[in-house]
Amino acid sequence: MMTTDNLATEFETFQGELKSFILRMTASAQDAEDIVQETFIKAHSKIDTFRGESSLKTWVFAIASNLTKDMLRAKQRWPENVTDICREAALSNEVFFQQAMQIRQTSPQGKFEIKEHISFCFTCVSKSLPLEQHLALLLKEVYGFKVKEIAEIIDQSDDMVKYYLRVARSKMIEVFDHRCSLINKEGVCYQCTELNGIFNPKQKEQEELVKIKMVRDAEKSSKEELFALRMQILQELDPFESDAAELQLHHLEHNRQVMEKHLTERQ
């Protein structure tokens, strides 16, 4: 039988994953902090309902997913060209770049790395997916849950989860194939290398790019394989603990504010 003491101990083992999952759903570090705390409180109060039919991690992720859905359901999804919109806003925002450069120069988590920005970019663009597809895709491709576990977490059938995954994968492959210049030389987005030039002016761009398997294999890999390599980058990075965390979280907060303003003005 699960006790509250056991809950606290086990919760700590996957708290970092839970927090990064919520961040990638909400694009808000503060919301991620709040929902993790609310999830633990709710799990603690309902621990007597946990029957062990699934893992505790699956059960807790289900609580967190419901809380996240409640927060996001009334909000509009972001457009696929979110990075274009936010780039234009950043170019006219001197304070954003001043603060970013201050972080870059003074913070131990202020490095700029292209692989970190690849992860950041996916966080923003994937918010264009319908909510259930977004949840399913992250749970499967980044956090390694099985279809049956995802079905329990989002309260859907196995077949519906498979449908969400198929459609979400296809959409993200299509978006990045058209947009990302790292995997398609005709892609329209060069922000990874553009920002690298700003934050690492002495660093040789091509030397950094060849360190990334997705970039090295772009010409010989299928679109599906390139998508898998992009997901591998997300799996390996903790957006709260990496060497680039503070800089990227600053950038993400900027994008969140820009998109909230943009979507409000469109109503």
N, C-alpha and C positions, 0 to 999 in steps of 0.2 A: 504493500500500500504506500502510495506517495504521501510524504509528509511535507509540511511547509519548510522544514529544514532541508530536506532533499531537493525541494523545488528551488530554493535559493542556490544550492550548490550546483545543480545541473543547469540552471538558468545562466549562470556565469560562463559555462562552457560554450554557449552559442550566442551570448549577448552581443558580441561584436558583429556576427553575421546578421543578426536581427536588426541591429541599428543601421548597418550599411544597406540592408534590403529596404528599410523604410525610407532612408535617404534617397535611394534610387527611385522610389515610388513618388516621393513628395517633392524632391529637389530642395528640401529645407532641413538644415542641420538642427534647428530648434524643434521643428515638428518631429524629427527622428528621436531626439532626446525625450520629448514629452510622451510620444506614443510608446516608447520602450518602457518608460516609467509606469504609464497607465496599463500597459500590458501585464507587467509584473503584478501590479496591485490587483488587477482583475483575475489573473491566474491564481494568486494567493487566496482571494476570496472564494474562488470556485474550485479549489483543489479537490474537494470531496466529490466533484463530478467527474474527475479524471479516472477512467476505468482501465487505462493501460491497453486499450484496443489499438492505439497507435503509439508512436514514440512521444515522449513529453515534448520534444522539439517540434514535431508536427502539430501537436495540440496548441502549443504556445504561438507558433506561427499563424495558426488559424485565428486565434484571438487578435493578434497584431494586424493581420490582413483585414479582418472585419472593422477594426478601429480605423485603419487607413482608408478603407473603402468609404466608410461613413464621412470621413473628412473630405475625400476627393470627389465623391459622387456628384455634388452640386457644382463642381468647378468644371470649366471648359478644358478640353484637352488642348495641348500645345500643337501648333502647326509643324509640319515636317521641316520647314525652313526657319525654325527657331534660332539656329545659330546665325543666320544672316540678319535677322531682326535684331538680335542682341549685339552683334558686331557693330551694326550701324549706331545703335544707342551708345555703345562703349566709346566709339570714335569721337563723340561729342561730350564725353563725360571725363573731364580731366581728373576729377577726384578719384574715380575708379582706378585709373592707371597710377596715380600717385600713391594710393593705398596699396595697390598690387606691388608696385616697385619697392615700397617700404617693407612689405612682407618678404619679398624676394631677397632683399639685402640683409634683413635682420632675423628672420625666423628659421629655426632648424627644420621646419616643415614648409619652407618657402621655395624649394627648388621647382624649376619647370622642366618636366620631362614629357616628350611626345607621347609615350605610352600612357602616361597619366591623362593626357588630354584626350586620347582615344576613348578612354573609359568615361571621362567627363562628357564627351560628345554623345556617347550612347545614352547616358543618363538623360540628357536633354531631348534628344530626338525620339527616344522610345516613349516619351510622354505624349507622343502623337497617337499612339495605339489606343484602341478602346480599353477601358480600365481592366476588364477581366483578362484580355489578351496580354496586357502589360504584366499583370500579376503572374499569370501562368508562365510567361517567357522567362522572367527573372527567377522564379522558383525552380524551373527546370534547368535552364542553361547556365545560370550563375551559381545557384545555391544547391544544385544537385538532388533535388527532390524527385521521387519517382511519380509517374502519372497518377497512381492510386493515392499517393500522399497529397498531391496537388488537388485532386478531386475532393479530398476531405478538407483541405485548407480553405478552398474557395467555394465549397458546397455545390459542386457540380458533378455530373457523371464523368466516368473515364472517357467516354466518346467525345463529350463536349470539351474536355481538357485537350484531347488530341487535336480537335478542330481548332481550338484557340492557338495551340502551339504551331500547327501547320500554317495558319493564316498569318500569325505574328512573325514567324521566321521569314516567310515569303515577303512580307511587307518590309521588314528591316533590311533584308538582302537587297531588295529593289531600291530602297531609299539610299543606302550607302553605295551601291553600285553606281548610281547616278551622281551622287554628291561627293564622295570621298576621293580625293586625288591620290591618296596613299594606295588605294587598291584599283583605281581606274585613272589612267593618265588624262582622261577627258573629264574627270570629276570637277565640279565647280567650287569645291571648298578646299582651301589651302590654309585653314586657320592654325592647324598644328604647327606647320613650318613657319607661318607668319608670326605666331606668338613666340616660337622658339628664337626667332631672330630678334625679337624685342627683349626677351628676358635673358637670352644667352648669346649676346652679339658676337662673342669670340668662338663660339662652338660651331663646328662644321656640320651643317645640316645633314648631308649625305652619310657622314660617319655615324650619326645618331640614328638615322632611319634604318640603316642596314642591321642595326642591333635588334630590330623588331621583326620577328619571323613573318608576321602578316605582310609586312612591306617587302621583305626579301622574296617571299613566295607568291607575290601578287600576280605575276604573269603566268605562272605555271599551275596555279591552284584554281579549282572551281569556285564559283560564287558561294556555294555551301561550305566549302573548306575554309574560305576566307572569313565567313561568318563565324565558324567554330573557333578560328584563331582570335577573332575579336572578342568572343566570349571568354576565351582563355585569359586574355588580358584582364578582363573584369574579375574573373575568379581569383587571380593572383594579387589583386590590389585591394587593400582596405582603405576606403576614402577618408577615414578618420585617423589612420595611423601611418600613412605613407610619408615619405620625405617631401612630398608636394601637397600634403593635405591642407594646410592653412591657405596656401595660394589658390588651390582649386576650389575650396569651399567658399572663399571670397568671390571667386568668379561665378560659382553656382548661385550664390545669393544675389549677385547682380542680375543674372539671367532670370531668376525667379521674379524679382521685382519688375524687371522690364516686361516679362510676359504677363504678369498680373495687370499692369497698366495697359498693355497692348490689347488684351482680351476685353478689359473693361471698356475701352474706347470703341471697340468694335460692336458692342451691344447696342 
